[in-house]
Every structure is written in C-alpha cells, then in structure tokens.
C-alpha cells in the first residue's frame, strides 16, 4: 500500500543525526547540542565520534512531555 508521506509508518529503529533529530522535533540542532552538554534532552548514542538519536527515543521523549488540556483545567 502506498501511503502519502505524512501517513507512512515510521521506522522507529532508524538512527538520526543531530540535524535530522532537530528537524523531527522542530528544534534547532544547537538546542540538542546544548541539551547534550547539560545532560538534558532525549537519550542519544555515541558511535565512535558520531552522535545519533533513535527515532523511538525522540517520540518517547516528546510523549513524556505531552500535557492533557483537561487535566490542566482540573488542577
């Protein structure tokens, strides 16, 4: 089945560069670099001298910070 690009299933095992990960998260690659330096942000891999992010880790990181608007109103 041929899906439009936006609807294609994600390969969550894919490894992304810092710039690709930043694009996926709608951030600057500098933000991810700073988070790494500060020990914050999503998990990453260091393969030799290259930094890589697992797509599944980026999704999990974003979902962790997701807020339910109904719960915010009840507080």
HELIX and SHEET records of a PDB file:
HELIX    1   1 UNK A    5  UNK A    7  5                                   3    
HELIX    2   2 UNK A   18  UNK A   25  1                                   8    
HELIX    3   3 UNK A   29  UNK A   38  1                                  10    
HELIX    4   4 UNK A   55  UNK A   64  1                                  10    
HELIX    5   5 UNK A   69  UNK A   74  1                                   6    
SHEET    1   A 3 UNK A  15  UNK A  16  0                                        
SHEET    2   A 3 UNK A  50  UNK A  54 -1                                        
SHEET    3   A 3 UNK A  45  UNK A  47 -1                                        
END                                                                             
